Amino acid sequence: MQLNKVHSVKTIDRVAAELGETVDRIFDLAIDMEPEDGVIWVYGPGDDSVIAFSPFGIENLRELIDMDNEHAR
């Protein structure tokens, strides 16, 4: 039996601030990521929800940012 080893996640706002990116850019890059890529949706009361990333997800985002920057050149 495999156990989930993720012990914490960071919200998109925090990740954007840490990476020096906008929330909109992070969202655009992350929208096609899957849970196995380190992204999850966290649901609160009512219709509130926020995208969050595991440490592995943040590393994947860094790679996506680098690839996007290279593509833009």
ChimeraX attribute file (.defattr): number of C-alpha atoms within 10 A of each C-alpha:
attribute: neighborCount
match mode: 1-to-1
recipient: residues
	/A:1	3
	/A:2	4
	/A:3	5
	/A:4	6
	/A:5	6
	/A:6	11
	/A:7	7
	/A:8	9
	/A:9	19
	/A:10	17
	/A:11	16
	/A:12	21
	/A:13	17
	/A:14	13
	/A:15	19
	/A:16	19
	/A:17	11
	/A:18	10
	/A:19	13
	/A:20	9
	/A:21	13
	/A:22	14
	/A:23	15
	/A:24	12
	/A:25	11
	/A:26	19
	/A:27	16
	/A:28	11
	/A:29	15
	/A:30	23
	/A:31	10
	/A:32	9
	/A:33	16
	/A:34	11
	/A:35	11
	/A:36	9
	/A:37	17
	/A:38	20
	/A:39	26
	/A:40	19
	/A:41	12
	/A:42	12
	/A:43	11
	/A:44	9
	/A:45	6
	/A:46	6
	/A:47	6
	/A:48	8
	/A:49	11
	/A:50	12
	/A:51	17
	/A:52	21
	/A:53	25
	/A:54	19
	/A:55	15
	/A:56	15
	/A:57	22
	/A:58	23
	/A:59	14
	/A:60	18
	/A:61	24
	/A:62	15
	/A:63	12
	/A:64	15
	/A:65	18
	/A:66	12
	/A:67	11
	/A:68	12
	/A:69	10
	/A:70	9
	/A:71	8
	/A:72	7
	/A:73	5
